[in-house]
Amino acid sequence: MKKHLSLLLLILPFIGFAQQNDSTNISNIYKAALTKSDCYENLRFLCKNIGPRLSGSENADKAVKYFEEKMKSYGFDRVYLQELKVPVWRRLDKAKAEIITTKKTVNICALGGSVATPAKGLQAEVIEVKTFEELDQLGEKNIKGKIVFFNRPMEPTHIETFHAYGGAVNQRGSGASKAAKYGAIACVVRSMNLRIDEFPHTGAMRYDAKYPKIPAAAISTSDAEALSASIKKQSTQLFIKFNCDTFPDKVSYNVIAEIKGSEFPEQIITVGGHLDSWDLAEGAHDDGTGCVQSLEVLHLFKTLGIRPKRTIRAVMFMNEENGLRGGLKYAEEAKRLNEKHLAAIETDAGGFTPRGFDIDASSAVISKIKSWEYLLKPYGLHEIEKGGSGSDIGPLKAPNVSLIGYRPDSQRYFDIHHAATDVFEAVNKRELELGAASITALVYLIDQYGL
């Protein structure tokens, strides 16, 4: 007993020193992020000098080159491109729509992956539904030759708005084929937006090969309300017209930088966001903020002279929005090279005020990360819980890989998600920098203590 007590008394001062050192280092991370960060200016360049970056576009190519050059300028240990093929879909004109019955022009946009309408557009009676079950009940006799209008709003009572999104987004994803099954000639989907405004929100949709491909568009929430009101009063005709097309796949790249670990270089901690964005806006919150925050993690380590024990890697994934091929390629290469990923962190929920992290890992890992709460809570990181992580890091999932999603406040995210409002001016500099510091702090702790 005396021997154990003596050993404990010997170790305690070192434990206290380590805790104090961690507290100081994390404090320094936040100070540097708020005073020396390049985050906001990097985002400004990405949004204002490059702009929308849909996979396969010229702007996506420019973004790859920009981040490769920026990473090299920071002097990281390694910067490289990871080649992959991406799908190419293009919007070829601005969509037009009118409620013929009330002579009201409405705001729509083609959904990503949709086929075009006929060159002169199409006009038909509109049938409103809120669920796929309701669609099934109506059947072919009520739907054939008509436009199906999916009008299920995101549920406003969810405090976590991603839950509201998850409860409504299947209309956008598979609504066209569900409607085509019963002979619909087009579908229009209420935008995934909790706010009532005039901006349509695009996003990926997919066709079921068993049914004809019909044009699919999103309609703004304010115009969805107007269309619904008209349908309730009378038989309503809607006109829609837009041109878009799918082209052959194109070569693109994930952009990757790393700092080699000094003690366990074979253990990799990856942090990333997706470089592509939808084509209606600048892709600021989705996911320019995630890209510049991920890059800033490595930059802060360099700025503060912190040499990590493990290899820290920043990845700008390509093609999250309409294919996930960047995430799939990264995982494929990790498997081929027999890489050992200790953890992967994704930031793809906007650049708003930090709240915490969702963790997809064993209960032991979650407990270990929660044991660091006393170091993270002073910076507003209260929400450290079991949960999902991110689309691009999902393919890395394995029993020995901890997947983590950075979670900022979600209340304003769907105001701008996939819409023309997702611009640089919508990002708050301080919130963006606090997010970069929060992710860096967690990476620092994982690097110091493992998982």
N, C-alpha and C positions, 0 to 999 in steps of 0.2 A: 504494500500500500504506500509506504514511504517513497519507494522508487517511482511509482506512478505519479505521486503528488509532486515530486521533485521535477519530473519530466514536464508535467503540466505547467508548473511555475516557470520553467525554462522557455516553454513554447508561447505562453500567453503574451509576453511583450512583442513577439514577432507577429502574432495575429493582430494585435492592436496597431502595430506599425503598418501592416498590409492594408487594414481597413482605412486608416488615415491617409495612406498613399493613394488608395482608390478614390476616396472622396476628393482629394486634391486634384488628381488627374481628371476626374469627371468635371469638376468645377472649371478646370482649365480648358477642357473641350468646349464647354458652353461659352466661356469667355471668348475663345478664339472664333467660334462659329458666329458669335454676335458682333465681332469687331474686325475679323480678318477673312471672313468667308468670301469665296468667289461665286457662291451658289446663285445669288440673285442676278448677277451680271451674266453668268453662263446661261441662265434661263432667258434673260432678255435677248441675248444673241440668238438662241435657238428659236424663240417665238417670232422675233421681229426681223431677223436677217434670213431665216430659213422658212418658218411658218408651218403650215399643215404638212404631215409626213406619212401619208398613207403608204402602206407596203407597195414596193414596186414603182413608186413615183420618183421623179427627179429630186424632189425635196428630201425624200428618205435617203437617197444617195448622198446628198449634201450633208445631212445630219450625221451619217456614218463617218464621213471625212472630217467633219468638225470635231466630233468626240475623239476620234483617233489622234488628231493633231493636238487637241487640248490635253489629253492624257500624256502624250509624249512630252509636252512642254512642262509637265509637273515632275518629270524625272522618276517615274515609277520603275520598279525593277523589270517589268515586262508589260508591253502593250501589243495586242495582236487582234486580228480579225478572224472570225469563225464563219466560214462560208456556208450558205444555205440557199435553197430555192423558196421564193415566196409567191403567193397568188397575186394576180394583178386585176383589180376591179376599178373602173373609173366612172365617175359621174360626168356626163358629157354636156349637160345643160342644167339650167335652173328649173326645178319642177314648178308646175303651175296647177292650180286647182280652184274650182268654184262650186259652191252649193247652188246649183242651177235653180232650184225651187225658190230660194230666197235672194238670189243674185248676189251672194256674198263670196268674195274672194277669200280663200283660206290658205294658210301656210303649211306646206308639206315638203318632205324631202324623201328621195328614194332610200330604202334601207340597203345597207351594204351587202352586195351579192345579188341584188334583185335583177331581174330582166327588165327591159324597157317596156313602156306602153307602146301601142301602135304610134306611128309618126304623127298622126293627127290627134292623138290622145284617145281616151275612151270615156264613155258616159253611161251610167246605169243607175238603177235604183239601189239604195243602200240599205243593208240589213244590219242592225246593231246587235252585238252579243257581248257578254262579259266573260263567259267561260267556254271552254271547249265542249263541255257537257251540254250547254245550251245550243251550241252549233250542231251537235249530234242530234238533239231533239228536233231541231228545225228540219234537218235533212235536205235532200236534193230538191224536193218539190218546192221548197221555200227559198232556196239559195241559188239554184242554177241560173246563170246569166246575170247575176247581181254582184255588187261590191260588198264584201263583208267588212264591217267596221268593228274592230276589237276595242272596246271602251271600258276596260277594267283599270281603274286608277291604282296607283301605288297606295298601299294602306297607310294613312297618315298617323295612326295611333302607335306604330312602331317607333320607339325612341331611336333605335339603331336603324338608320335609313337603308342600309344594305339589305336588311331583312325585308323591308318594303319593296325594294328593287327585285329581290329574289322571288317575291310573291306575284310579280306582274310580268316579268321579262319573257316568260315562255310565249306570250302572245307575239312578241317581236321575233323570237327565234324560230318558231315553227308554225305560226299562224297562217302563213301563205299556203302551205301544203295542206293544213287542216281544212282550210276553206276550199281549196282546189279539189279536194276529195269529193265535195258535193256540187261541183260545177261552177263555183264562183269565178268571175273573170279578173278580179283584182282584190287586194285587201289593203285596208288602211288601219294603222295601229295608233292608239293614243300614245303620245310620247312618254317615255319613262322619266317623269318629272313631277315632283311634289308641288311645285309652284304653278300657278295659273299664269301663263305668259304666251307670247306669240312666236316662240322659237321652237321649231321642230327638232327633235333629237334623233339622230341616226343611230346605227349600230348594226351588228352582224345578224343576218338571218340565214337560214339554210333550207334547201329544198329536199323533200323526200322523193327519191327517184321513181316511186310508184305512181306519182300524180303529175299533172301538167305544171309547168313553171308559169306562175302568174305574177304580174307586177305587184310589188309590196312597198308601201310608203308609210312614213310616220307623219302624224298630224300634230300640230301644236296643241297644248292642253286647252288654251282658250278657244281655239277653233273646234276642238273635240267637243267642248261644252255646247258650242253653237250648233254643230252638226247633230248632236244628240237631241237638243231642244227642237230642232226642225223635224227630226224623225218622229218625235213624240206627238207632234201636231198633225203631220200629214205624210203621205208617201213622198220621199225625198230623193231627188236625182243629184248625183255628184259627177263632176267632170274632173279627170286627172290626166296629166301629161308630163312625162319625163323621159330622158334618154340616158342610158348607162349600159355598160357592157363589161364582159370578162375577157381578158386577154391571156396569152400564154404565160406560164410562170417565168420568173426572172431571178437572176442571182442577186442576193443581198448578203448582209452580214450582221452577226452579233459583234459588238465592240467590247473588248475585254482589257482590263488593266489589273495588275496585281503587285502587291508588296510581299516578298518572300518571308516566311517565318524564320526566326533566328534559332528556334529550338525544335519545333515540330513542323518543318516546311511541307510535309506530306499531308497535314491536316488543313483543310480549306474552309474558310468562312466566306461565303459569297453574299454579296448584297447587290440588288439590282432593281431596275425599273425598265419599262418598255419604251423603245425609241420611236416606234411608229405611233401615229395618231390618226384620228378620222380627219376627213378633208374639209369639213365645214368651218374649222377655226384653227387656232394656233397650237392646240394640244398642250396648253399650259399646265393645268392640273392633271390632265390625263394624256400622257404621263411625263410631261417635261419636268415637273417637280420631282418625280421619283428618280429620273435619270440624274439630275444635277445633285440631288441629295446623296445618291449612291456614290457618285464621283467625289463628293465632298468628304465622305467617310475617309477615303484614302488620302485626300488632300490634308485633312485635319491631322491624321497620323504623321504625315510628313512635316507639316507646319510646326507641330509640337515636339517633333523629334522622338516620337514613341516608336520604337522598333518592335513590331509584334512578334510574339512567340510562334504564332501560326500564320500560314499564308492567308492574306486578306485579298479578296478579289471583287472588283466592281464589274458588273455586266450590264451593258445596254442591250436588252433583248429586242429583236426585230420580229414584227408580225404577231403581236399579242392580240390585236383587235380583230383580225379576220383570218385566223389560222393557227396561231400558237406554235408556229414552226420554229421560232427562235428558241423557245423553252424546250421543245422536243429535241432540237439539235444539240443544245447545250448538255442535256441529260444523256443523249446518245454518245456524245464525245467523252463525257465523264466516265461512262461505263466502259467505253472502248479503251480508254487510257488507265482504267482501274484507279481513278482518283478517289480519295477519301474525303468526302464532304462532311464536316462536323456539323455545320449549320448553314442554312440559306435564308436570307431575309429579303422580303420583297416590299417595296414601297410603291403602291399603285392605288391609293385611296385619296389622292389629293394632297395639297400642300398646306392644309389647315392646321389649327392648334394641336400639338401632340396630346394624345390621351393614353397610349400604351401599346401593347403588343398582343396579338393572338398567336397561340403556340400550338402547332400540330406535332406533338411529340409524346413520349412516354410520361407517365405521372411523375417519375423520378426527375426527369429533365424540367418539367414544369415547376416542380417544387424547388429545384435548384435556382431557376431563374427568379422565382418569387422570393427566394431568400435574399435577393439583391434589391428588393423593393425599398429598403431604407436608404439606399444610395440613389434611387431613381425618383422616388416620390417628391423630393424637394423641387423637382423640375416638372411636376404636373403629370407624371406617368403613373396613374393610379390603376389603370385597367390592364392587368397582366393575367390573362386567362387562357384556358384551352379553347381552341377555335381553328378556323381556317387560316390559310397563309396567303397564297397568291397563285395566279394561273401559270406564270412562267416558271416558278420554282416547283410547281406541283409534280412535274415528271421526274424530279429527283427523289420523290418519296420512297423511303426505305426504312427498315427498323432502326438503323443506326444514324439516320440523317434527321436532324431537327429542323422543321420548316416553320418560319415565323413571318407573320404579316404585321407590318407597321400600321398602327391605327391612329390617324388623326381624328379630330371631331368631324362627324359625318353630316351635320345638319344642312350645310350649303352645297354639298358635293353634287347632288342631282339637279340643282338649278342650272349647272353648266355642263354636265356630263354629256359628251357627244353632240354638243350644240354649238352654235356660232358664238355663244357667250364665253367659251373656254379660251380666254385670251390672257396675255401676260398681266394686264391691268387688274385681273381678278385675283391675283396672287399677292398676299401680304408678305413683305420682305422678312419681317421678324418671325412670323409663323413658319415660313419656309426654313429659315436658319435654325430655329428651335427644333424643327423636325430632323434636320441633318445632324444636329448635336445629339438628339435623343437616340437615333440609330447608331451613331458613333459610340455613344456611351455603352450601349448594349453589346456592340461588337467588341469593345475594349474588355468588358467583363468576361465575355465568352472566350476571348483570346487569352486572358490571364488565367482562367480557372477551368476551361474546358466545359464539356457537358456530359 
